[in-house]
Structure formats: structure tokens, C-alpha cells
Amino acid sequence: MTDAENNLGGPITPTTTNFDTGFDLFDAYGDGGGDGGDGGDGGDGSPLAVDEIVADPEGDATQDEYVAFVNEGDEAVDLDGYEVYDAADNSYAFAGATVDPGATIALYTGSGTDTDDTVYWGRGSPVWNNGGDTVFVEDPDGTVVIEYGY
């Protein structure tokens, strides 16, 4: 069977070779960025992602509450100037922290002594809502690199 317009051929399995390549079928969907359940990568090419969030810990609601970030890239990420905040604009600014490739860093809501893989917000009350919230992370240029809802 042959159709001159669609180039159909073969009596059993018709095939088409006349495609309209000017139609951008998937452009409306962007680059796949955003939360979307993909670990919270903001879609801007940043290797930083939410690894885990404990918004309702079994122990002390403030001291044991934390959000952990993972570097999914191949190079270290200098977090100096990065800002973490929630939907109510409670914010924390990283200073002097670096995350190596494959490593995680935990941001605890309460107080403690910062280490290479753990930093403390120093707040006296919880930040992350037990029933759901959004973790935002901005880079030093003010670009949101993570928007992670839970």
C-alpha cells in the first residue's frame, strides 16, 4: 500500500517517513526542572538536592529537626552565600561550608557546633511544618536552585 502524501509502504506494516520537524512537541514541558519528586533539584544545573528532611522528629522538635542536602555533582559546591528558607521566610545563610561530590550536609534547626557535614541554625523553635512545607535554596546570585515541597 502506498500513499504519496505520507509515504506509507508495505502491505503488512505501514511506515511513515514524512515528518513535520518544525513542530516542537516537547518544548512546552521545559527542561524537567523543579521539585517533581526528583530530589528537589531546581533544574538550573545545580548539583545540590534535598537528600532528607526530618520535620517531625521523635525527640526534641527543635534540636532533632533537620534538612540534609546532597551534592550529586562531580565537583565540590561552595555553599558560602547560599540561603535556605521555608514558605514562611524563615531563613538561614551558609557561611564557610563546602559539600564534596557525593557528600551530604545536614542543617539542624537547633543549636550546636558546626562540623564539615553538619551546621546549626541556632533557632529556639521548629522551622519545618510537620504537615508540609517547602524548602527553598538560593545561590549567592539569588537564583532558586532548590524548591522542594513535602
C-alpha positions in Angstrom: 0.0 0.0 0.0 1.4 3.4 -0.9 0.1 6.9 -0.1 2.0 9.6 -2.0 1.5 12.2 0.8 2.6 10.1 3.8 5.0 7.7 2.1 3.2 4.7 3.5 4.6 1.4 2.3 4.3 -2.3 2.9 1.1 -4.3 2.9 1.6 -5.5 6.5 3.2 -2.7 8.4 2.7 0.8 7.1 5.5 3.2 7.8 5.7 7.0 7.7 8.8 9.0 6.7 7.3 12.4 6.0 7.6 14.1 9.5 6.9 17.7 10.2 10.1 18.6 12.1 9.1 22.2 12.6 6.7 21.3 15.4 8.4 21.4 18.8 6.4 18.7 20.6 8.2 18.8 24.0 9.3 22.4 24.3 6.2 23.3 26.3 7.5 21.0 29.1 10.7 22.8 29.8 13.9 21.1 30.9 12.3 18.9 33.6 13.4 21.1 36.5 11.6 21.8 39.7 10.6 19.5 42.5 8.5 16.9 40.7 9.7 14.3 43.3 13.2 14.2 41.8 15.0 15.1 45.0 14.4 18.8 44.8 16.8 19.8 42.1 15.8 23.2 40.9 16.5 22.4 37.3 19.1 25.1 36.8 22.0 22.6 36.6 22.9 22.9 40.2 24.2 19.6 41.7 22.7 20.3 45.1 19.5 18.5 46.0 17.4 17.7 49.1 18.6 14.3 50.5 16.3 14.0 53.5 14.1 16.1 55.7 13.0 15.3 59.3 10.3 17.8 60.1 8.7 15.8 62.9 11.4 14.1 64.8 10.7 11.7 67.7 12.9 13.6 70.1 13.2 17.3 70.6 11.2 19.1 68.0 13.8 21.8 67.5 17.1 20.1 68.3 16.4 17.0 66.2 14.7 18.7 63.2 16.9 18.9 60.1 17.1 19.0 56.4 20.0 17.4 54.6 21.4 18.3 51.2 23.5 16.1 48.9 26.0 17.1 46.2 25.0 15.0 43.2 27.7 16.6 41.0 31.4 15.8 40.2 32.8 18.9 41.8 32.7 20.4 45.3 30.0 23.0 45.9 31.0 26.1 48.0 27.8 27.0 49.9 29.2 30.3 51.1 26.3 32.8 50.4 23.7 30.2 49.7 20.4 30.8 51.6 17.9 28.2 52.8 14.3 29.3 53.7 10.8 28.0 54.1 7.4 29.1 52.9 7.2 31.5 55.9 10.5 33.1 55.0 12.5 31.7 58.0 16.0 31.9 56.5 19.5 30.5 57.1 22.6 31.7 55.3 25.5 29.3 54.8 29.0 30.6 55.6 32.2 28.7 55.0 30.6 25.4 54.2 31.6 23.2 51.2 30.0 19.9 50.1 32.2 17.4 48.3 30.9 15.3 45.4 28.5 12.6 46.8 28.6 14.0 50.3 25.8 15.4 52.4 25.5 18.3 54.7 22.7 18.5 57.4 21.2 21.8 58.5 19.8 21.3 62.1 17.2 23.8 63.3 18.6 23.9 66.9 21.9 24.8 68.3 25.3 23.0 68.2 28.8 23.2 67.0 29.2 23.2 63.2 31.3 20.5 61.5 32.2 19.7 57.9 28.9 17.8 57.4 26.6 19.4 60.0 25.6 23.0 60.5 23.2 24.5 63.1 20.6 27.2 62.5 20.5 28.2 66.2 16.8 28.7 66.4 14.7 28.2 69.5 11.7 26.8 67.7 11.0 24.5 64.8 11.0 25.7 61.2 9.7 22.9 59.0 6.0 22.3 59.4 5.0 18.8 60.3 2.1 18.8 57.9 4.1 20.0 54.9 6.3 22.9 53.8 8.6 24.0 51.1 12.4 24.0 51.3 13.9 26.7 49.1 17.6 27.2 48.4 19.0 30.3 46.6 22.6 30.6 45.3 24.6 33.7 46.0 23.2 35.3 42.8 19.6 34.9 44.2 18.7 32.1 41.8 16.4 29.4 43.4 18.4 26.2 42.9 16.0 24.0 45.0 12.3 24.2 45.5 11.3 21.1 47.4 7.8 20.6 48.7 6.9 17.8 51.1 
